[in-house]
Amino acid sequence: MILQQYKIVFAGSMGAGKTEAIRSLSDIPVLLTEAFNTDQTSHQKLETTVGIDYGEVTLEDGLKIGLYGTPGQSRFDFIWPVICQGAIGAIILIDHNVNDPLSELESYLETFQNYTDNIAIGITHTDEITSSTNTAIYKDWLISQDLYSPLFFIDCRKKSDVLLLLEALITSIEVNHYITA
């Protein structure tokens, strides 16, 4: 039985780090829906999420949050609105090394703003040297769009990075909606 108080959705393209972020945070064994990756042109990883990943984290104040990971492939986008039902917010993860990360960010923001007003953004894989793209593009683009979502450069393998992003989202929700626990 799922007993979390709140639900947060992790979204982003294949390989952005959604499953790893949930693994890093979860206090329980993560329910994974990984299958063999048959789309090697999009990403070279061996497995990919084809359903809903699930984990839970309890924050220091006792707040229990369900962590729901979406599949990243667009062929599974029909399930995104279902996963987002009842969510208090979404974390969008963008792989800094894809061909056009700003286009991906714009696309995911456009889509997930239809499901929630509360979004935080994590830019992943910035430690890899395969991209010559300057990381300042994200902040500049958000400002040019008059968007002020929390934005962090994170390593999804590090619990402290993902927790910082999660807490920034929760703080943003509390400030914007005057929620108190």
ABEGO torsion letter per residue (X at the ends): XBABABBBBBBEBBGAGAAAAAAAABABBBBBBBBBBABAAABABABBBABBBBBBBBBAAGBBBBBBBBBABAAAAAAAAAAABGBABBBBBBBAABABAAAAAAAAAAAAAAABABBBBBBBGAABAABABBAAAAAAAAAAAGBABBBBBBBAABAAAAAAAAAAAAAAAAAAAGBBX
